[in-house]
Amino acid sequence: MNTGPPVMPKINHGSSMIVEDHLKKVLTMTRGASWKPADNSLLPNSQHSCFGDFPNEYMKKAASTVEPVPKIDECEVSIAASGKGK
């Protein structure tokens, strides 16, 4: 039996942040706007992988122009639709 004072749980920065996140989540259940931990502007930007960012020459290049949509007649493969049968 422990006859000393009751042992209080340790409250540190990490546990207080977890409690705060949970309380924010519970409070936003009654509002229309949802709360996400990733929306915090104080968090650092995420990296491409767990080992860091990729070099620029390995990154996928964005498409510079919009490709034209082919005409429907050019994509048609049915002889009945084209009218070029017998």
Contacts in CASP RR format, 6 or more apart in sequence:
PFRMAT RR
TARGET T0000
AUTHOR 0000-0000-0000
METHOD contacts of the structure
MODEL  1
MNTGPPVMPKINHGSSMIVEDHLKKVLTMTRGASWKPADNSLLPNSQHSC
FGDFPNEYMKKAASTVEPVPKIDECEVSIAASGKGK
9 15 0 8 1.000
21 37 0 8 1.000
24 35 0 8 1.000
25 35 0 8 1.000
27 35 0 8 1.000
28 34 0 8 1.000
28 35 0 8 1.000
37 43 0 8 1.000
47 53 0 8 1.000
48 54 0 8 1.000
73 82 0 8 1.000
76 82 0 8 1.000
79 85 0 8 1.000
END
